[in-house]
Amino acid sequence: SGGYTLYYETVEDGTHLLGEARSDDGMTFERAGAVQFDGEAVGELSSLDGAGGPAPLDVDGERWLAFHGWRGAAQAIYAAAGDTSPGATFAALNGGGAVIEPAGEGAWDGLTVSSPSLAEIDGQVWLYYEGSDGARAGIGAAVYDAESGVFQRVQGPYPGEAGLVLERGEPGDWDDAWVGSPHVFMGADGSLEMVYAASDSGVVRIGRASSMDGLTWIRHEVDGA
């Protein structure tokens, strides 16, 4: 349809919602209202207390939209799909239930999962996310399983840490406190590129890492770190 569509998180009357805006040039956007969900296919999404962090991906003529949502203190990641036209109505995946939830006590992402990013890798839809056990935060990955309707955590480079693909840095590194808020995209040379937020408990910076398989990520130097 041409032009650009921006999905964003907004707050109305104290409730976090997903918004949509459109642009012809990618610089000046006009708000188009809240993201619309199919009332007959919204499922459990209707009971969420709020939603944020939208992440779109066009797959085989459909637009997928992942986002984190919460009921009370419980937070998980949800997803929906619609067509690629402006103002499209989205139908919830997995009956409106979470497509990935916190892994539970003892797991690195046992308390929260949030800030999704979708990528298509070798014909499969991958979900990258920020996970935390309350003491540390890292970046995880999972692959969509059509049979179950949810994302299954991958086994990354950290033994015994299902899903974890990028851990915080070593003590003294610029990102030794936490890493999160990933955004993954395909680089011009065919590699996968990730930009992410990280901190040493003092300064929050933007980092970049590259991967050839989506599992093992190589950090790039950060100016001023």
N, C-alpha and C positions, 0 to 999 in steps of 0.2 A: 504493500500500500504506500510505500515511500515514507520519508520522514523518520522521526525518532520517538520512541516511547520510553518514558522514565517511570519506574515504580519506586515509591518511597514510603517511609514511615512518617505518620503525622499523629497529632494528638487532638482530639475533639472532646470537650467536656470531660477531660481526665481519662479518656479511653484511647489507647493506641490503635490506630487503624492503618490500612494500606491504601495509599493514594496513587493516582495515575496522572501523568502530565505528558504533553506532546509538543513536538518541535519540528519545524521544517529544516532548520539548519544545525541542530544539535547544540545551540548556544542559548537561545531564548525559548523557554518552555511556558506553555499555558496549562494551568490545572484543568483536569477533565473529570474530577470527582473521585469518589472512592472506588476501589477495585470491586467489581460486581461478581457475586457467586451465584450459581444456579440454585434456586431455592429448593428444587427437587433433588439436587445432588450435593447439597452442602453437608449433610450428615452431621457428625460431631463438631464440625467447625462452628456451628451456631451457638455452642455453649462456651466458646472461648471468651476469656475476659479481655483479651487484647492480642494484637499481632504486630510484628515488625520485621525489619531486616529482609525485605523481599529480594529474591534473586531469580531472574528469568533466564530461560534457555529455550531456543527454538529447536524442536526435534521432529523431523519427518512431518513438517507442515503443522505441527501443534506448538503452542507456547506453554511450557511448563513454568510454574511459579512456586518456588519454595520459600518458606518464611518461618520464623519462630513465633510461637504463640504460647499463652499460659492460661491456666486456670488456678487462681489463687497463687501459691508459691511454686506450683509445678510447671516447669517449662519444657517444651519439646519442639521438634521441627515437623511442619506439616507441608503439604504440597497440593497443587491443583493444576488442571490443564484446560486450555481453551484454544480457540483459533488465534491466528496472528494479527487479526484486524484490530484497529484502534477501538477501545471500549468493549473488547470481547468479554463475554461472561465465562467464568471459570467453574469447572466441575471438580469437586474434591477428589483426590486420590485416596485409596484405602478407606473409603466410606467416611472420610473426614477425620479418621483417626490419625495419630502421629505416624509419620513415615520413618522416624528414628527418635528414640527416647533415651534419656540418661541410662547408662549401663548398670547402675546400682552400686551399692557399697563395695569399696575396695578397688573399683575401676578408676582409671585416670579421668574418665568422663562420667563419673558416677552420679554427680549432682545436677549438672546442667549441660544442655547442648543448645547452641544458638548460632546466629550469624552464618546462615548457609550460603554456599556458592555452588552452582551447578556447572558441569562440564560434560561434554560427550567425548569419550575416549574409546577408540576401536569399536564404535557402534554401541557402546553401553553408556548409560547415564550415571555419572558419578556425582556424589554429594560431598563437598568439603564443608567442614563446620568447626566452630570453636567449642571445645569441651572443657569441663572443669570438675574437680572433686572438692572444690572450695578452698584448696590450698595452692593449687597450681592450675594453669590453663595451657592447653596445647591445641594443635590443629589435627583433626581427624578426617578420615575419608571412608565412604561407604558406597556400594554399588547397588543400583536398583534391581530388585528381583520381581519380575512381572507376576510370577506365580503367587507370591505372598503379598504383593502390593506394597512392600516396604523396602528400605535400603538396608543391606547387610554390610556390616563393618568388614573392611579389608584387613589382612595381616600385613602390616607395614614393617619397617626396619627395626622396630623395638620389640623384642621377644616378650611375650606375655602381656602386651599392651594392645589389645585388639582395637583396630581403627586408627591408632596414633601414627601420623606420618611426619609431623614436625613438632619436636619437643622444644622447650625453652632452652636457651643457651647455657654454656658452662659458667660457673661463678666468675664474675668480672667481665663477662660479655655484655654487649649493649642490650641484649634481650634475655637476660638471665632470670627475670621475674616472671614474665608470661609472654605467650604469643597467642594471637587470635585474629578474628575478623578477616578470614581469608577471602581473596577474590582470585579465581583461577581462570586462565584464558589460554588460547593457543597462540604461540609465538610465530613470528614470520618464518622461522627456520624449521617449524614443525615440532619444536619442543613445547612443553607445558610451562607456563609462567605463573607465578603466584606473587601477588602483593599482599601484605598482611601488616597488622599492627603489633607492636611489641614494646616492652618496657624493661628497664633495669630497676624499677621501683622509684625512679626519679623522673626520667624523661620518656615520653611515649614517642616512638618514631615509626616510620613506615619502612618495612623491609621488603626484600625481593628474593625469591628463590626460583630455581629452574629444575625441571625433571623430564626424563624421557619416558617414564613408565607410569607416572602418577603416584608412585609409592615412595621412591627415594628422592629427596629434595636437597639441592645444593644451594646453600645461602650465598648471596652476593655481598660484597663489602658495602658498608653503609658509611657515607660521608659523615665525619664528625663523631663516629662511634668510638 
